[in-house]
Amino acid sequence: MKTPHLTALWRHFLPHARIRVRIVAAVVLAMTAVLIAAGGFVYWRISFALDRQLNQDLSAYTDLVTSGLNEGDPLPADKPGLVSQTFTTDGRILDKSDSGVRTLLTDQQIRSATADSQGFDLGRFIPPPAQNPYRVRYFTTSTPQGTVVVATAISRHKHDEALRELLLQLCIADLATILAAGLVGWGATRAALDPVERYRRAAAAAGGDPTRRLPVDDALDDELTRLGTTFNTLLADIEQSERRERQFLADASHELRSPLALVAAEVEWARHRPRTAAELDRVLTSIGGQIERLVDLSNALLDLEELQAGVPADVVPTPLSQVLEQGLDGLVDLARTQGREVEIEATSVPVRVNPRWFGLAVANLVTNALKHGRGTITVRGVVEDGRLTLSVTDEGGGVPHVLGTRAFDRFARADTSRSTLGNGLGLALVKAVAEQHDGTATLIPGGVKVEVPQG
């Protein structure tokens, strides 16, 4: 049969109690168990010592009585707290050392007496205690008049009184200790959990506002302070995420508004009066271009959201040249239609990357170079010192200096490029791909470099 788990029992008996109550109850229960064990040990040791002394005194008195009876002497009558009686083997009492003491033995005990000493306690220990409790020994012995049954006894009054007093003092001390432990535990848990309560009140008062912070005392360095600091860091991250999300929505709205407004204007212009076939063809061509821009923007946003969803990249060992060729599919021919060339410098060394995402990064870098650069586009992939380094450069000026570190943000574009095709998501996708592979994306003269570890 399995023993119930302590936590399950605790939750069963105190399912709705506050943490403070449960902690104090646990302290009190643990202290009670310890005090009972310690008190039991102390009581056992003292009781053992008192019993040993009582038995030694009774043995000495028994030897004295026995030697006197063997010589034919009467029972000693001058021993306070010590009593002796003699009986015939058929149960008749012969002599008493103290006539005021009741008969110590029953007829059954007298008939069962032998030469070997037997003993028992006479009178209750627990309240209400007996007025004259004794520890009794009885046995048979020889006298000049024949064999008699002898009963010797020693008073247990002081012995029992000392043990009862010890029990009372232990109970008082234990109760006082348990009460003190409960009060100390209550105060300690209150002091320890007060920061948590302050955090709760602050969080409730914040009303879902991520700009609010928990009241953390920076001068302390305990577990609760570090917990509050962690929550504040989390709130700061949430605030930053919401800020980025609002910026993203604002940028996306701006990017979508422009092509949609142009499409609406073109349609309205075409409906204003009858148009020639050439004019309608020009309108449809313009609308088709804006729709293609919307499709590109939607696809780029979906790809970027999939990358930043936090799913680890599914890396597959693939030859580097094959990854680059997949990413450049169709772009080499597109570059030639523009009078430009794409040069690929890479070996067939296997690399641990996700071919789809890494190919998407290469495609975005080359597409950016086609839109904003000039001259020959060089795609170079190298594996050295356990790192894959991919760079895409052209003969133009590279990313405008005005963008700086914002070049990899969503919708980041120089003002001069607003009129050109593009949605400002290409480098953001490249950065996301690099981070999915635990790598980095940085700007270099004339282009962009991506570094990915190959551990």
Stockholm file with secondary structure:
# STOCKHOLM 1.0

chainA/1-455         MKTPHLTALWRHFLPHARIRVRIVAAVVLAMTAVLIAAGGFVYWRISFALDRQLNQDLSAYTDLVTSGLNEGDPLPADKPGLVSQTFTTDGRILDKSDSGVRTLLTDQQIRSATADSQGFDLGRFIPPPAQNPYRVRYFTTSTPQGTVVVATAISRHKHDEALRELLLQLCIADLATILAAGLVGWGATRAALDPVERYRRAAAAAGGDPTRRLPVDDALDDELTRLGTTFNTLLADIEQSERRERQFLADASHELRSPLALVAAEVEWARHRPRTAAELDRVLTSIGGQIERLVDLSNALLDLEELQAGVPADVVPTPLSQVLEQGLDGLVDLARTQGREVEIEATSVPVRVNPRWFGLAVANLVTNALKHGRGTITVRGVVEDGRLTLSVTDEGGGVPHVLGTRAFDRFARADTSRSTLGNGLGLALVKAVAEQHDGTATLIPGGVKVEVPQG
#=GR chainA/1-455 SS CCCCCHHHHHHHHSSSCCHHHHHHHHHHHHHHHHHHHHHHHHHHHHHHHHHHHHHHHHHHHHHHHHHHHHTTCCCCCCCTTEEEEEECTTSCEEEESCTTSCCCCCHHHHHHCCSSCEEEEESCSSSSCCSSCEEEEEEEEEETTEEEEEEEEEECHHHHHHHHHHHHHHHHHHHHHHHHHHHHHHHHHHHHHHHHHHHHHHHHHHTTCTTCCCCCCTTCCSHHHHHHHHHHHHHHHHHHHHHHHHHHHHHHHHHHHHHHHHHHHHHHHHHHSCCCHHHHHHHHHHHHHHHHHHHHHHHHHHHHHHHTTCCCCCCEEEEHHHHHHHHTTTHHHHHHHTTCCEEEECCCCEEEECHHHHHHHHHHHHHHHHHHCCSCEEEEEEEETTEEEEEEECSSCCSCTTTGGGGGSTTCCCGGGTTSSCCSCHHHHHHHHHHHTTCEEEEETTEEEEEEECC
#=GC SS_cons         CCCCCHHHHHHHHSSSCCHHHHHHHHHHHHHHHHHHHHHHHHHHHHHHHHHHHHHHHHHHHHHHHHHHHHTTCCCCCCCTTEEEEEECTTSCEEEESCTTSCCCCCHHHHHHCCSSCEEEEESCSSSSCCSSCEEEEEEEEEETTEEEEEEEEEECHHHHHHHHHHHHHHHHHHHHHHHHHHHHHHHHHHHHHHHHHHHHHHHHHHTTCTTCCCCCCTTCCSHHHHHHHHHHHHHHHHHHHHHHHHHHHHHHHHHHHHHHHHHHHHHHHHHHSCCCHHHHHHHHHHHHHHHHHHHHHHHHHHHHHHHTTCCCCCCEEEEHHHHHHHHTTTHHHHHHHTTCCEEEECCCCEEEECHHHHHHHHHHHHHHHHHHCCSCEEEEEEEETTEEEEEEECSSCCSCTTTGGGGGSTTCCCGGGTTSSCCSCHHHHHHHHHHHTTCEEEEETTEEEEEEECC
//
